[in-house]
Each structure stands twice: as C-alpha cells, then as structure tokens.
Amino acid sequence: MDYLELAQCFEEKISSGYYHQNSGVVRIKNQIANIIDNDTKQLLFLTGEPGVGKSAFLKYLESKFSYDIIKFDIPFLEPIDFVKILIKKTGTKVDNYSLEELIKQVVFLYKNSNYVVVIDEAQLLSNDMMEIIRILADSKAFWFILAMHEHESKKILQEPQFASRPHKILQLQNISLEECREYIYSELETKNATMLANTITDKYIKYIYKLTQGNMRMLKKLLYISFLLIDYAQKNNEERYKAFNKCIITMAAIETGLINA
C-alpha cells in the first residue's frame, strides 16, 4: 500500500477535480440554480465558518455550473479597477470615463445577460467596494455571490443599505458523521484501497469526527498527516505505527493542533 499516495488524496486542494459533493453542497448548488432560474437578480451570501469548504465550492461552481460566472478570488480591488475588469470581460474597450460613467457602461453591457459575479473572501472587501456592489446589484445587471465568514455576513447584513435590499443567505455547514464516513471511504476507494477503508471502523470514524467536528479542512489535514505518519513508519520499520489506528490519529491530531499536548 502506497501510504504517501493515499496521503495526497487528502491534501488540501482548491480544485474542482478533487471536489467531494456531500448532501449540503448538493442542496446549496440546487438552491442557487433555483434562485437564478426563478427569482430576480440580487445578492446571494454564501456563509460558513472557516474550513467548511466555501472556496472549494466556488471553484467547483465556476467549472461545473451551467451559468456564466465571473469569479474574483482576491477581493483587494479598487472600485474603478473592478468595473474595468467587468467591462473587459465582454471584449469591449474601456472608455476613459469617470467611475460614474464606467458604471453606466458596464450596466449597459450586462443588462440583458445572466452573469453571476462571484467574490471569495468577501468579508475583506473595502467599504467602497461594497458600495459599488450594492449599486451594481440595484441595477439588476448582475447576480452576485459573496462568500464570507458567517459572523462577518451578520455584521454586513445589519447595515441598512443591504438589510433593506433583496438578498438570500446560503449557509455551508460542517459535514455530518455519516458524510465524514462516506468521504473517507470514497476517497480511499478511488485509490483501490477498499480493504484499508474497511479497517477504518466506526470507532475510528467517530474519533476522527469528534476531533474535527466535521470541518472539512481539519478532516483533510488530520487524514493527510495520519497517512504520512504511516508512510514514515512503513519506511522506517516502526512496527507499532504501520497500520491505521487510534494512536496514529492521536499523533496526527497533536500535529495539527486538534489536541494540545
């Protein structure tokens, strides 16, 4: 068994090619599709605690969704540059206008389209950027999906300019115990490691879940380190640590900071 290769299954990758869809993800994907198909253009807030998989979900959405998406991974933008990027996406020359005129130009270009503007880590947007997004949302030229930490979204939505406007909140949550089990087994089965998956019994799954609370980032990290430890033990004839067991999980948990030692 190549435990290094197995470890790489759980390495943190923000890539649609490594994306595992659980029931919560499918639910939110369907919600977004239903809203876009049946509602008026508005702001959608994708919220969740750090590590639940918001960035991975947005990457998946960008590559697999059947709508035109313009995605921004880095929110540190000046309003005028943001509007210019949107104009350039249409293949149109950016006129050297004031910001007010550029907004008119971008609204004219997109007003009959169905583009979705997606911004990751939107809690880092400046006040000026949030105001431009509000203006463009009011124009009904775009859908917006703003991904941010849950507590940050609550603060933003308390502000009158957003609370009084059409919007919806979509919450991505930690996975359940059953989804944790399904995720581990499915990833191992992709590497033809079904026999190993069968040795990861319910008591180990429950211990892993207790440590990670179903947070995808921490779950991946814990499993990644666990298999790296087994790989090291295999190569250095450390008999006690050559198999997946509670001791390995505990050492990985200490390494990742889930257990203070």
C-alpha positions in Angstrom: 0.0 0.0 0.0 1.4 3.4 -1.0 0.5 5.5 2.0 2.2 8.6 0.6 -0.2 8.4 -2.4 -3.1 7.9 0.0 -2.0 11.0 2.0 -2.1 13.0 -1.2 -5.8 12.1 -1.6 -6.5 14.3 1.5 -4.1 17.1 0.7 -5.8 20.5 0.7 -6.5 21.3 -2.9 -8.9 24.1 -4.1 -9.7 22.3 -7.3 -12.9 21.1 -8.9 -11.0 17.9 -9.9 -10.7 16.9 -6.2 -14.1 18.1 -5.0 -16.3 15.8 -3.0 -20.0 16.7 -3.1 -21.9 15.9 0.1 -25.6 16.5 0.7 -25.2 20.0 2.0 -23.2 21.0 -1.1 -25.8 19.5 -3.4 -28.5 21.3 -1.5 -26.9 24.7 -1.9 -26.0 24.1 -5.5 -29.7 23.4 -6.2 -30.8 26.4 -4.2 -28.6 28.7 -6.3 -29.8 27.2 -9.5 -33.5 27.5 -8.4 -33.0 31.1 -7.3 -31.3 32.1 -10.6 -34.0 30.4 -12.6 -37.0 31.8 -10.7 -36.1 34.9 -8.9 -35.0 38.5 -9.6 -31.3 39.4 -9.7 -30.0 40.0 -6.2 -27.2 39.5 -3.7 -26.6 35.9 -2.5 -24.4 35.5 0.6 -22.6 32.2 0.9 -21.6 31.9 4.5 -19.9 29.4 6.7 -17.2 29.0 9.3 -13.5 28.9 8.2 -12.7 25.4 6.8 -16.2 24.3 5.7 -15.2 24.5 2.1 -16.5 27.7 0.7 -13.5 28.3 -1.7 -13.6 24.7 -2.9 -17.4 25.0 -3.5 -16.9 28.2 -5.5 -14.1 26.7 -7.6 -16.5 23.7 -8.4 -19.3 26.1 -9.2 -17.1 28.1 -11.6 -16.1 25.0 -13.6 -19.3 22.9 -13.5 -22.2 25.3 -13.2 -24.4 25.9 -16.3 -24.3 29.7 -15.9 -21.9 32.4 -16.9 -19.6 33.1 -14.0 -17.0 35.9 -13.4 -15.0 34.9 -10.3 -12.7 37.0 -8.2 -10.5 35.1 -5.7 -8.7 38.2 -4.3 -11.1 40.8 -3.0 -8.4 43.6 -2.7 -9.7 45.6 -5.6 -10.3 49.3 -6.2 -13.9 50.0 -7.4 -12.7 51.5 -10.7 -10.5 48.5 -11.4 -13.3 46.1 -10.6 -15.7 47.8 -13.0 -13.0 47.9 -15.7 -12.4 44.2 -15.4 -16.1 43.5 -15.9 -16.1 45.7 -19.0 -13.0 44.0 -20.4 -14.7 40.5 -19.9 -17.1 41.4 -22.6 -14.3 42.2 -25.1 -15.3 45.9 -25.0 -12.8 48.7 -24.9 -12.7 50.6 -21.5 -13.5 54.2 -22.1 -11.5 56.7 -20.1 -14.5 57.9 -18.1 -15.1 58.7 -14.5 -16.3 55.9 -12.3 -19.9 57.1 -12.7 -19.6 56.8 -16.4 -17.9 53.4 -16.3 -20.7 52.1 -14.1 -23.2 53.2 -16.8 -21.1 51.5 -19.4 -20.9 48.2 -17.5 -24.6 48.2 -16.7 -25.4 48.8 -20.4 -23.2 45.9 -21.4 -24.6 43.4 -19.0 -28.2 44.4 -18.5 -29.6 41.7 -20.8 -27.3 39.0 -19.7 -27.4 36.5 -16.8 -23.9 36.7 -15.4 -23.1 35.7 -11.9 -20.3 37.7 -10.2 -18.7 35.5 -7.5 -16.3 37.0 -4.9 -14.5 34.8 -2.5 -13.4 36.1 1.0 -15.8 39.0 0.5 -15.5 39.9 4.2 -12.2 41.6 3.1 -13.9 43.9 0.7 -13.5 47.6 1.4 -16.5 49.9 2.2 -16.1 51.5 -1.3 -16.2 48.1 -3.0 -19.3 47.1 -1.0 -21.0 50.3 -2.2 -20.1 49.6 -5.8 -21.5 46.0 -5.5 -24.7 47.5 -4.0 -25.0 49.9 -6.9 -24.5 47.1 -9.5 -26.9 44.8 -7.7 -29.5 47.5 -7.7 -29.0 47.9 -11.5 -30.2 44.3 -11.9 -27.4 43.7 -14.4 -25.7 41.0 -12.3 -26.3 38.3 -9.8 -23.7 38.4 -7.0 -22.5 35.6 -4.8 -20.4 36.9 -1.9 -18.7 34.2 0.1 -17.6 35.2 3.6 -17.3 34.0 7.2 -20.7 33.7 8.9 -20.1 36.2 11.6 -18.9 38.8 9.1 -22.0 38.4 7.0 -24.2 39.1 10.0 -22.4 42.4 10.5 -22.7 43.4 6.8 -26.4 42.5 6.7 -27.2 44.7 9.7 -26.2 47.7 7.6 -29.3 49.4 6.2 -28.1 49.5 2.6 -28.1 45.7 2.5 -30.7 44.7 5.0 -33.4 46.6 3.0 -32.5 45.1 -0.3 -33.4 41.7 -1.9 -30.9 39.1 -0.8 -30.6 35.5 0.3 -28.3 33.7 2.7 -26.9 30.3 1.8 -25.1 28.6 4.7 -22.5 25.9 4.1 -22.1 23.8 7.2 -19.7 21.2 8.6 -20.5 17.7 7.4 -22.3 15.0 9.4 -20.8 11.9 10.9 -22.3 9.8 8.1 -20.9 12.2 5.5 -17.5 12.0 7.2 -17.6 8.3 6.8 -18.7 8.5 3.2 -16.0 11.0 2.3 -13.2 8.9 3.8 -14.4 5.7 2.1 -15.0 7.3 -1.3 -11.5 8.9 -1.4 -9.8 5.6 -0.4 -11.8 3.7 -3.0 -10.6 6.0 -5.7 -7.1 4.6 -4.9 -8.3 1.0 -4.9 -7.8 0.9 -1.1 -11.1 -0.6 -0.3 -9.6 -3.2 2.1 -7.9 -0.4 4.0 -11.2 1.6 4.1 -12.8 -1.4 5.7 -10.3 -1.4 8.5 -11.3 2.2 9.4 -14.1 1.0 11.7 -16.9 3.1 13.3 -14.9 3.7 16.4 -12.1 5.4 14.4 -14.6 7.4 12.3 -16.3 8.6 15.5 -13.0 9.6 17.0 -12.0 11.5 13.8 -15.3 13.2 13.8 -15.1 14.1 17.4 -11.7 15.7 16.8 -12.6 17.6 13.6 -16.3 18.3 14.3 -17.0 17.6 10.6 -14.9 20.6 9.5 -13.6 19.6 6.0 -10.3 21.5 6.2 -9.4 19.9 9.6 -10.7 16.5 8.5 -8.5 16.5 5.4 -5.5 17.8 7.4 -5.9 15.1 10.0 -6.1 12.3 7.5 -3.2 13.7 5.4 -0.9 13.7 8.4 -2.2 10.3 9.6 -1.2 8.6 6.3 2.1 10.5 6.2 2.9 9.0 9.6 2.1 5.5 8.4 4.2 6.1 5.4 7.1 7.1 7.6 6.6 4.1 9.9 6.5 1.7 6.9 9.7 3.0 5.5 11.5 3.0 8.9 10.2 -0.3 10.3 8.3 1.3 13.2 6.0 -1.7 13.7 3.6 -0.1 16.2 2.7 2.6 13.7 2.5 0.7 10.4 -1.3 0.5 10.5 -4.2 3.0 10.8 -5.2 3.0 14.5 -6.1 5.4 17.3 -2.5 6.1 18.2 -1.8 7.3 14.6 -5.0 9.5 14.7 -4.0 11.0 18.1 -0.5 11.8 16.9 -1.9 13.4 13.8 -4.3 15.4 15.9 -1.4 16.7 18.1 0.5 17.7 15.0 -2.5 19.6 13.6 -3.3 21.3 16.9 -6.6 19.5 17.4 -5.2 18.1 20.7 -3.0 20.2 22.9 0.0 18.2 24.2 
